[in-house]
Amino acid sequence: MANPLRYRYTTGPISCSEFINNIRVLALNNGSKRHKAQVKIFNLDPKPKKKVFDETFTIAANSKIQTEFIPMFNSFEVQILTDSRLVLMWVGGRSGNENLKGNTILHKDMVRF
């Protein structure tokens, strides 16, 4: 059976900026039907990398979901798997409510794998 979450994106490795206290992931469904998105966050400090967050969300038509994770490590990777190209994503390393330069990845910067 084919994987229904066939659109797979990664931020690649991100080194945490000083003062980072949360990672926010936002997924926007621009479609007229509901879609699924699976968010995975990896701690890249150990070898091999360790999955620390894995959750699947259902996103209603023309709406968004967001989730946050508090990192306790120095580098991370976020992977987002979806069932549609209409789901766009944004990942931000943040300090409080401020996005940290170098820790914010826009959808156009995500790498397909």
N, C-alpha and C positions, 0 to 999 in steps of 0.2 A: 504494500500500500504506500502511496506517495505521501511525503510529509506535507500536511496542509499549511505549515508555516514555512513556505519555500523561499520567502524573501528574507535574507539574512544579512545583517549589518553589524559592524564592529567599530568602536572608536579607535581600536588599536591601543597600545600601551599609553597611559597617561601618568606622568609623575605628579603627585599631589603638590599643589602650591602651599606655601606657608599659610597658616590660619584656616585651612579647609576644615569645615565641620559637617558638611553634608554633600551628598551627590544627589542631584535631582534629575529624574528622567521624565520627559514629557512626550507623549505620543498623540498625534492629531489624526483623526480619521476624516479625510476629506470626501469620503464616499457616501452614497445614499443608502448603503446597507451597513449593518454592524460588522465589525472585523475583530480579529484577535491579535494580540501582541504579547510575546513572551519576553520578559526582561531578565537578563542574567548579568550579575556583577561578579567580577573575579578579583581576588587579591593577588597581585603579581609578585609580592615579596617572597613567598616560598617557592621552591622548585619541586615539583611542577606547580603551576598556578592553582589556586584553590577557589572553587565557587562558593561565594558567601551569600548570594541572593538569587532566587529563581522563582519568578511568579508570572502567571499568565493572566492577562486582563482581557475582558470583552469591552470593546469601545463602541458605543452607540454611533449611529450615523451622524455625521457632521458635528462631532464632539471630540473631547480629549480626555485622557487620563494622565495622572501624574503620580509618581511615587518618589520617596526619598529614602536614602540609606546613609547612616553615619559611619564613615570609614575609620578604621583604626590601623591603617597601614600607609605605606609611602607611595605605592603605585597601584593602578587599577586599570581594568578594561571593562567596558560595558558592551554587551551583545544584545541586539534586539531582533527577534524573529517575528515576522508577520505573515498573514495570509493574503496581503494585498499591497500593491505599489501605491495605493492611495493613502497608506498610513505613513506619515512623516514624523520624524523624531528629532529631539533635541536633548543633549546631555550636558549638564553643568555641574562642575565642582564649585561649591559656594561657601562663603563665609557669612553666616546669617542670611540676609536677603540679598547679598551682593554676589554677582557672578565673578569668578576669579579668572583673570586673564591667563590664557594657556590651558585652562581646564574646562573650556566651553566648546562643545562640538556641535555644529549645525548639521542638519540632515544632508546637505550637499557635501559635507566633509566626511561623512560616514563611509566606510569601505565595505563593499559587498563581498561576501565570502560564500 
